[in-house]
């Protein structure tokens, strides 16, 4: 059931659900009380007061168990003591109800014996076969059912609270783990970018100033936007483009770099820095000035799915270094994908002698 599934996954326990459970339970208990009670002759005012006292006794037992006995004993795993108290409490409340009925009969007899005797005589003529079940047995059944309902609602409520706390702990753990994984990217990433700018400065390139501006944009995104759980996909793509622009400033023209994108990026969000490690890896390990190098990156949005493709050449000079991404770097990315998207992503990595390809699909 979609509604129940959505409710189970919600972060808050709606108090209205618990209140409704109490209301429905009391309707059921009072209906059962009326059903199990034998038919009576015309009720006097004392009979009505007696019925109210019986109902208040049942309510007292219900909430004694709900607010005191369960939290004090059952919730603290004092099972034997809880059972002993319940085995004592149910008969106690049963005979309390019997005592109230006894007082009512006594008062009615003393106040208007002749009229009541006439009413009971007429009643016996209309009901020649009264219920065989004793009043005490009926009372015990009522209190036993009340106990079961009270315990059921309370335990369900406590389970929801425990489940909520468990999810909060898991979410906190998830956030801490994701923060740690993001932190593993940052130092390595900025170290590489600063090395690129340093190379431009040594060659006294006119592109140095532009590279510094690009770096400031990258840092602004990294400091502010990366703290968010999700960012607009357009901003994430802009971050990748700025990084590629910095790389192009230091790379020789013989290295062929292609980055294409398609689809409406504004409509979707993504966790920050999730795609970037694949791009960074392509530049770090896919460029050689001695052999032909090529980097192709394609990002396509189609039918609420993100298709991300990265291709880079692998040359003999950097083959050993490229293999390192298969270790901590790739594990880092896959761990984030597992934590964030679970069964909503697929990835296929194809490594050949002189090329490395990544096909990543994410359902947004």
N, C-alpha and C positions, 0 to 999 in steps of 0.2 A: 504494500500500500504506500503510494508516494507520500501522503500526508504524514503517516506514522514514521516513515524513513526520515523525512525532513525534520520532524519533531525530535527524533532520536539524535540527530546530528546537530541540533541547535545548541548554542552555548548557554542559554538560560532555561531554567525550569519554570514554565508558565504557571504562576500560582493559581490561575483560573482553572487549570486542569485538576489540581488537587482539590480545590473547592467543589468543583463539579462531582468529583469522585465521592466526596463526603455527602453531598446532597442526594446523589443517586443511591448511595449506600443506605442513607436514612429512610428514603422512600421505600427501599427494599425491606429494611428491618421492620418498619411500621406496618407494611403490607403483610409481612410474614406474621407479625404479632397478631394482627386482626384475623389472619387465616387460621392460626393455631388456636386462637381463643375460642372456647365453646360458645354457642349461642346463649344469650341471657334474656330474661324477661325485661320489660321496660326499665331503662336505667334511671336511677335517681340522681340527684345532684351529687350525692356522696360517691356514687359509682364513677361519675365523670372526674371528680377530684382524685379518686383512687387510680383511675387510668392515667391521669397526668403524672401522679407520683411514680407509677410503674415505668412510664416513659422516661422520666427524669432519672430513675435508677439505672435504666439501660444506658442512657447517655453518660451518666457518671462512670459506669463500668467501661464503656467504650473509650472515653478520653483519659481515664486512669491508666488503662493499658497503653494508649497511644502516646501520651505525653510523659508518663513516668516509668511504667514498668519496662517497656521496650528500650528506651534510652538508658535506663539505669542498669538493667540486667542483660537483656538480650543483645543489645548493641555492644556491650562489653564482654560478650561471650561467656556470661555466667548462665549457661543453659540449664543446668540442673536446678539451680536456685530459682530461675525464672519459671520452670515447669512446676516446681513445688508451690510457688506463690500462686500461679494460675489455677492449679488443682485445688487450692484453698479458696481462692477469690471467687471462682465461678459458683460453687455451692453457697458461699456466703451471700452473694448477691441474689442467688435464686431464692434462698430462704428469707432474705429481706423482702423480696417481692411477695412471697407467701405470707409473711407477717403483715404486710400492708393489706393484702386481700382479706386476711383473717380479721384485722381491725375493722375493715369496711363491713364485713358480714355481721360482726358484733354490734357495731353502731346502728346499722340498718335494722337489725332485729329488735334492739332496745327502743329505737325511736318509733317504729311503725310496724310492729310485728304482725298485726292483723292484715294490713294492706299488703305487706310483702308476702305473707303466707298465701294470700289469695292470688297474687301475681305468679308465684312459683307453682301453685296448683294448676293454674291455667297453662303455664309454660310446659309443665310435665305432661299434660294432656296433649299438647301440640307436638312435643318431642318425647315420645315414649322410650326412645333408645338414645340416651345421652352418650357423648363420647366416653369411651373407656379409659382414655389416656388421662392420667392424674394431672392435677394442676402443677405439682412440683416437677413432673417430667416435662411438661410443656415449657415451664419456666427455665429449666436447665437447657433445653434445646435452643430457646431464644438467646440465652446468654452465651452458649457455645458458638452459635452462628455469629453473634455480635463480636465475640472474641476473634473469630477467624477473619471477619471483614476488617476489624480494627487493625489486626496484625498485618493483613495483606496490604492495606492502603499505606500503613506506616513503612513497611519494608520496601514497597514500591517507591515511595517518596525518597527513602534513604538511598535506594539504588540509583535513582536519578541524580541525587546530590553527589554520590560517589563517582558516578559516571562523568558528571560535569567536572568534578575536581580532577579526575584522571585525564580527561581531555585537555584541561588547562595545563596540567603538568607536562603532557606530551607536546602541547603547542609551545610551551616555554622551552622545552628541550629542543624542539625542532628549530625554533628561532635562534637559540644559542648555537646549534650545530651549523645552521646556514650562515650565521654571522662569522663563525670560525672559517667556514669554507670560502666565504667572500674575502676574508682577511688574508687567506693564503694567496689569493690572486693579486691583490693590490701591490705589495712590495715588489714582487717579481715584474709586474707590468710596468710600473713607473721606473724601475731600474733600467728596463730596456729602452723606454722612451727617452729618458735622460741621456742614455748612451747615444741614441740617434741624434739628439740635438747637439751633444758634445762633438760628434763627428762633423756636423754642419759648421759649428763654430770654429773648429780647427782648420777647416777648409775655407773659412771666411766667406761662407755662402750668403747670398742675399736672402736666402730662404730662412735664415736662422730666426729672425724676428717673427715671421709668420708661424714658424714651428712652435715658438714659445707661446704665441697667442692660442694656437691650437691646443697646446698642452694645458694652458689655463682653463680652456673649455672642458677638456677631459677631466681635469681635477675638480672643477665645479660640479660636473655630473657625478663624479665618483664620491665626492664628499656629501652632497645634498640628496641627489636622487637615489643613490644606491641604498640609502637608509630605508627607503620605502619598500613595502612588500612587493609592489608592482609598479611599473612605470609604463607610460605610453610607448607602444612599439616604435613609433616614429622617432622618439627620443633615443631609444636604444640603437636604432639603425644610424642615427646621426652621430652617435658616439663612435660606432664602428667606422663610419666614413671619415671622421676626424682623425682616427688612428691611422687609417689607410693613407690619408693625405700626408701625415707626418712621415710615414714610411716611404712614400713616393719621393719625398724631398731628398732622401739620402741614397735611394736606389738608382742604379744606372738604368739608362733607357733600354738596355737589352733585356731587362726583366719585364715580362709581360704580365700586367695586373688588370684583372677585370672584376668589376663589382656591379651586379644588376639587381634590381628590385622591382617588384610588381605587386599590385593589390592595394587595397585601402588600409594603410598602416594606422591611421588615426582611430580606427574603430576598435582596436585591440590593445590589450596590455600584456606585459610579460615580466617575469622576474628579472631584475637588472643583472647585467654581466653574465647572463646565462649562455649566450651565443659567442661571446667574445673570445673565450679560450681557444676555440677552434680557429678563429681568425688569427689570433696571436701565434698559435702554433704553426700555421701556414707560413707566416712571415719569418718566424724564428728559424724554422728548419727547412723551408722550401726555397731559399734563395742562395744562389751561387753565382759568383762573378766569373767562374771558369767554365761553366757549362750553361746550356740554355735553361732558363728557369721560367716557370709559369705559375701564376696563382689565379684561380677562377672562383669567385664567390657569387652565389645566386640565392636570393631570398624572395619567396613567392607566397602570397596569401590567397587562398582559394577555399571557399566554403568552410569558413571558420577553422581552417587548418593552416599551420605555418610549415612550409617546405624550405628547408635550409640545406644548401649544398656548398661544400668547400672542397676544392681540388688544389693540390700543390705538387710540384715535382720534388723528388727526393734524389739528391746527388750523392756521389760517393763521399764527398767532403763532409757532408752533414748527416749521413745516414745514421751514425752512432748516436748523435745528438737527438735526431728525430725520434729514435726509439724511446727516449726518456719520457716523451709525452704519453706513451702507453702505460707508464707507471703512475706516479702520483697525480700528474696533471689530468689524465683521462679518468682516473678513479674519482678525482674531485668532481669533475663535470657530471659523471654518471651518478654519483651520490646525490648531487643537487637535483638532477632530473628525477631520480627515484623519490626523493623527499617531496618534491614540488608537484610532480605530475603523475607519479605512480603508473597506472595503466593507460595514461593518456598520451604516451609518446612512444616512438619507435626510432631506433638508431641502427644504422648499418655502416660499419667502417671497413673500407676495402684498402688493403695495403699490398702493393705490388713492388717489384724490384726498384722502379724509378718513379713511383707515384703514390700519393696518399689521398684517399677520398673519404668524405663524411657525408652521409645522407641522413638528415635528422627531420622527423615529422612530429609536430606537437599539435594536439587538439586544444585550441585556445578557448 
